[in-house]
Amino acid sequence: SSKGTLLTQSSGVFTLPSTGLYLITVNFQWTGANGDFVRIAFSATDNNGSSFTQFAVSEDSVSAGGYGNNNLTYLFNCQDTANEKFKLEHSGSGSSQFSGNTTMNRSHFTILKIG
């Protein structure tokens, strides 16, 4: 559930509703075959999307097939909501695919304003 003003999204780029310090946690569950690899990254811009820099990366592989989990946490100090935005990027190998579910969180992220 949410409390307060929500962030907005356009073409996969998120804009925060106000300046401040945000704790962003990301979890992606995925499935794959032996040796499949998945990578997720948190990238941010300070020039309204002209360029992005990666600030946090999580990588995982499965050795015998099955499920993998990628998690990352980042403190984002937003000082200019017009220009500072973020996006989550992912890539994978082989038959890897992210898991979703309509009744529980499998792949999700949480944003808390902490300052």
C-alpha positions as CSV (number, residue, x, y, z in Angstrom):
1,S,0.0,0.0,0.0
2,S,1.1,3.6,-0.3
3,K,1.0,6.7,1.8
4,G,1.4,10.2,0.5
5,T,2.2,11.2,-3.1
6,L,3.4,8.4,-5.4
7,L,6.2,8.4,-7.8
8,T,5.5,8.6,-11.6
9,Q,6.9,6.5,-14.4
10,S,7.5,7.2,-18.1
11,S,9.2,4.7,-20.5
12,G,10.7,2.9,-17.5
13,V,12.2,6.0,-15.9
14,F,10.8,6.9,-12.4
15,T,10.4,10.4,-11.0
16,L,10.1,10.9,-7.2
17,P,7.3,13.2,-5.9
18,S,9.6,15.4,-3.8
19,T,13.2,16.0,-2.8
20,G,14.7,14.0,0.0
21,L,16.5,10.8,1.0
22,Y,14.9,7.6,-0.3
23,L,15.6,4.0,0.6
24,I,15.1,1.8,-2.5
25,T,15.0,-2.0,-2.2
26,V,14.6,-4.2,-5.2
27,N,13.9,-8.0,-5.4
28,F,13.7,-10.0,-8.6
29,Q,12.9,-13.7,-8.5
30,W,13.6,-15.6,-11.6
31,T,13.9,-19.1,-13.1
32,G,16.6,-20.6,-15.3
33,A,18.5,-23.6,-16.5
34,N,21.9,-24.8,-15.4
35,G,24.4,-21.9,-15.7
36,D,21.8,-19.2,-16.6
37,F,22.8,-15.8,-15.3
38,V,20.7,-12.7,-14.4
39,R,21.9,-9.1,-13.7
40,I,19.8,-6.2,-12.3
41,A,21.1,-2.6,-11.9
42,F,19.9,0.6,-10.4
43,S,20.8,3.6,-12.6
44,A,20.2,7.3,-12.0
45,T,20.4,10.5,-14.0
46,D,20.9,14.1,-12.9
47,N,20.2,15.6,-16.3
48,N,16.6,14.5,-16.9
49,G,17.6,11.3,-18.7
50,S,20.3,12.5,-21.1
51,S,22.6,10.0,-19.5
52,F,22.4,7.4,-16.7
53,T,25.1,6.1,-14.3
54,Q,24.8,2.7,-12.6
55,F,25.1,2.9,-8.8
56,A,24.1,-0.6,-7.7
57,V,24.3,-4.0,-9.4
58,S,23.1,-7.5,-8.3
59,E,24.2,-10.6,-10.2
60,D,23.2,-14.3,-9.7
61,S,23.3,-17.6,-11.5
62,V,21.9,-21.0,-11.0
63,S,24.0,-24.1,-11.1
64,A,21.4,-26.9,-11.4
65,G,18.4,-25.0,-12.8
66,G,15.6,-23.7,-10.7
67,Y,15.0,-20.3,-9.0
68,G,17.4,-17.4,-8.4
69,N,17.0,-14.2,-6.5
70,N,18.6,-10.8,-7.2
71,N,18.4,-8.1,-4.4
72,L,19.8,-4.7,-4.2
73,T,19.4,-1.7,-1.9
74,Y,20.3,1.9,-2.6
75,L,20.0,5.2,-0.8
76,F,19.0,7.9,-3.3
77,N,19.4,11.5,-2.3
78,C,17.1,13.4,-4.6
79,Q,17.8,17.1,-4.6
80,D,16.1,18.1,-7.9
81,T,12.9,16.2,-9.0
82,A,12.9,17.8,-12.4
83,N,16.3,16.3,-13.4
84,E,17.2,13.5,-10.9
85,K,15.4,10.3,-11.9
86,F,16.1,6.5,-11.8
87,K,15.5,3.3,-13.6
88,L,16.0,-0.4,-13.0
89,E,17.7,-2.4,-15.7
90,H,18.0,-6.2,-16.2
91,S,19.6,-8.7,-18.5
92,G,19.9,-12.5,-18.5
93,S,21.3,-15.4,-20.3
94,G,19.9,-18.7,-21.7
95,S,16.3,-19.4,-20.7
96,S,16.2,-17.1,-17.7
97,Q,13.0,-15.3,-17.1
98,F,11.7,-13.1,-14.2
99,S,8.9,-14.4,-12.1
100,G,5.6,-12.6,-11.4
101,N,2.5,-13.4,-9.5
102,T,-0.9,-11.7,-9.1
103,T,-1.4,-12.7,-5.5
104,M,2.1,-12.2,-4.0
105,N,5.4,-10.3,-4.5
106,R,8.0,-12.2,-6.5
107,S,9.6,-9.4,-8.4
108,H,9.1,-6.0,-6.9
109,F,10.7,-2.8,-5.5
110,T,9.9,-0.7,-2.4
111,I,10.6,3.0,-1.9
112,L,10.6,4.6,1.5
113,K,11.3,8.3,2.0
114,I,13.5,8.5,5.1
115,G,14.7,12.1,5.1
